[in-house]
Amino acid sequence: MEKLTKQNIKTILESVDNFLFDCDGVLWRSGTVIEGIPATLQLLRRLGKKLYFVSNNSSSSREQYRHKMEGLGIQEVKKEEIFPSSYCIAAYLESIGFNKKVAVIGESGIKNELEEAGFKYVDADQSLDKTSNINYIKQLEEVELDKDIGAVVIGWDHHFNYYKLGYAKLLITEQNCLFVATNTDSTFPAGKGRFLPGSGSLVASLSTATGKQPVVVGKPSKLSLIHI
């Protein structure tokens, strides 16, 4: 890799009109903006460059990302410049004319984007009786699948559990539901220099259980870029 010099930087700025940035670990780490990022982005805007922010983190929607950036001192970011994998899920389903209900293993980012796009969704553990003493396996043996569900989408979910995995598996293998994943990143950058299990770890468990591979909408899939 060629070392950056003032001349190299000048050449890049003169020849590149569009800049794509990852977010977690690039613009900020563990909720703290990386030094120099706000000033760098402001400079690029003053030079007339177009900025886009592409993230595999599905826990936030575009609006939630915009609000977070604003709180970190990254100003003037529009929702239309932000492309998290949560948005890519909804955009992909729209692009194929999907019109059924979606079962979600994920957090508010995916749900907010699905709702904004007009999709009906349920949590993958919506049928779980959390007050029952009956264990997950017995409940999964008896559960009646929701026939209106046509897709399972999976992303980061810090409440991931065996019931969600089992219900999603049954939807995919018994009801032939579409299997869509935000990304296959095995880890993500956390605080104190640690890397923790990422969405890909969850996706791998569902792939193993079903024997099927998902449609992946996040980086490095081309589906993460076609809407920019």
Summary of the structure (lengths in Angstrom):
residues: 228
radius of gyration: 19.7
end to end distance: 27.3
largest distance: 68.0
contacts: 702
relative contact order: 0.14
helix: 40%
strand: 19%
